[in-house]
């Protein structure tokens, strides 16, 4: 990797030694990568917080990079309560699901948009769940599992009066039970007013994410449960 400054978000950090941390970073184009940073780097001993944009210089040819320089690029998002738990959830999803050092053209922008939507939710008091579902489905698409909301696995238009089951690598298949076609169309059209639509989206996202996440529970979900 050539010496250059990159915009980056810190997704997670853990101690490596008394004066070093291992960071999980999200960068445009490069995706998620791991890097070692000294605790006292940059101007005024920067507080290396999540949900804040940094500019950093990386070095190293191995998968584990070294942060040579790091500076704040923008004021961090100041989340609280369930919005904070949701931001932690976004970070945890990327760390758990996105392979280390796998390039991505869209993941960085997707994450930035997710943080901005959470900021809007906190400022306006609007509903939180649609923001989470949009991020989950967009992340699944980046991982190679896009969802076609308008057509079923046979290429037929989703029927609002029919029901569908989700089949991996195929899509929605007509079924006597399962997800309501009307609710699937609502999700695809970003229409979240009905409580049934939000429940349907949550059930579907859990079904799709569960095999990717495995048996280990998400720590961020425990934060929601503690409320």
N, C-alpha and C positions, 0 to 999 in steps of 0.2 A: 504494500500500500504506500503510495507516495505521500510525502508530507503536505498536508493541506488541512484547512479548517473546515469542519463539517458541522451543520446544525444537528443537534441530538437531544433526545429526552432520556432521562434516567428512569428505567422501568423498575429496577430493583438494585439493592446494594447489600453486601455482606462483608464483614471483616475478613481480611486475609492475614494481617499482622497488626501490630500496634499502630503502625503509621500508614497502612495500605488498606484499600478496599477493592473488592471485585464488583464492578458495575455491569449490569445488564443494560445495554444501550440500544436505542432505536434511532437509526439514521435513514435519510432518504436514499433510495436505490439499494443500499447495502443491507437493509433489513435490520434484524436483531443481531448484536454481537456482544462478546464479553471483553472487558478491558480492565486493567489494573490502574488505579490512580492513588497517588499519595494524598493523605488527608489534608495536607497543607499546600495546596496548589492553587494557582491563579491569584487574582488580586484579593486582598483582605480576607484570606482564608475562607474561600467560598463555602457556603452551606450547600451541600450537594443534595438538593431536594427533588423529589419527583414532581411531575406536572409543571415543569419549568423548562423553557428552551435554553440550551447552552450552545456555545460554539467551542469546538474542541479540536485539538490536533492529535492524531493517533500515529503510532509507529509500531513496527513489528510485522514479521511475516507469518508467524504462527496464528492459530485461531484465536489465541488469547493476546489481545493487543495491549499497548501501554498508552495511557493518556499523558502526552507531553505537556500540553497546555489546555486550560479550560477557563472559560469566562461566561458570565451570564449574557444571554442575548435578549431576554425579555423578562418582564415580571412574571412570577409564577402564578398559577391559578390557586386561589385560596378557597378550597372546598371545605365543607363541613357536613356532619350528619350523614344521611343516606347518600348524598351526592358525593361525599368523600369516599364512602364505601364503594360506590359505583366506579369512581375513578381508579381505585385500587383494583377493582374487578377487571377493568380494561387492561391494566398492566399485567395482572396475573394471567389473563387469557393469552396475551401475546407471549409471555414467558413460557407458558405451558404448551402452547400449540405451534408457535412459529419456530422452525428449526434454526439453530444457531448458524449464522453466516450465510443464510439463504437470502439472496437478493430479492427485492420487491420494488416495483415501480409505484405501487399505490398504498402500501401499508402505512408509510409515514404520514401521508395526507389523510388517510382514513383515521388515524389516531388523533391527529390535530383537530379534525372535524368533530370527533367524539368528545374531546376535551372542551371544545367551544360550545357544543350542544349542552354539555353538563353545566358549563358556566351560565348559559341561557336559562337552564332549568332552575339553577340556584337563584338567579337574579329575578326571575319572573314568577317562580312558584308553579311552573307548568309541570305536567306529568313526567315522571322519570322513566317509566318502563319503555315507551316508544324509542327513546334514545338508546337504551341498552339493546333492544331487539334489532334496531337498524345496524348497530355496530356488530352484533353477533352474526347477522346474516351477511354483512359485507365482508367480515373476516372469513367466514366460511367460503365465500366466493373466491377470495384471494388464495385460500388453501386448496382450491380446485373443486369445490362443491357448491357451485352457484345454484340458486333456486329459481326456477321458471314459474312465475306466479300466474301467468295468463293461459298456459297450455299444459295439458297433462302429458304423461309419458308416451301416449299414442299420437301426440300432435294435435289433439282435439282441444278446443277452447274449454277452459274450466267453466263448469256449469254451476251457477249459484245455488241451484236446488239439489245438487248431487253431493256425495261425500267421497273423500279420497284418503288413501293411505300413502305414506312416503316410503319409497323403496330406494335405497342407496344406489347410485350410478344410473338410476332410471328416472326418478322424479315422482310426481303424484300419479297414483294409479287409482282408477275408479273402484269404489268398494261400497259394500253395504253399510259400513261404519267408518269412523275415522273423522278427519277434519272436514268441516263444512266448506263447500266451495265458495259460498258468499263471504266467509271470514277470510279465506285465502286471498280472494280478490281484494278485500279491504286492506290486507297487509301489503299486497303488491302496489296498491294505489296510495299507500301511506295515510289511510283513513283509520284513525285510532279512537274514535269517539266511543264506540261500543265496548263495554267491559268484556264481552265475549271475544272480541277481536284480540284484545291484549292477552286473555287466557290462552287462546289458540296459538298465538305467536310464541308465548312462553313455553307451552307444551312442545311445540315443534322445535324450538331452539334447543331445549333440553334433550330431545330425542336425537338431534343431529350432533350435539356437542359431546354427549355422554361417551360414545365409543372412542372419541379422540382424546378425552381427558383421562379416561381410565378410572380405576377404583379410588385413587387418592382424592379426597375431597378438596374443594377450593377453600382456602383460608378466608377469602373475602366473603363467601356466603355465610360463614360463621359470624361475621360482623353484622350482617343483616339479621340473622337469627337472634342476636343478643339485644336487638332493639326492643 
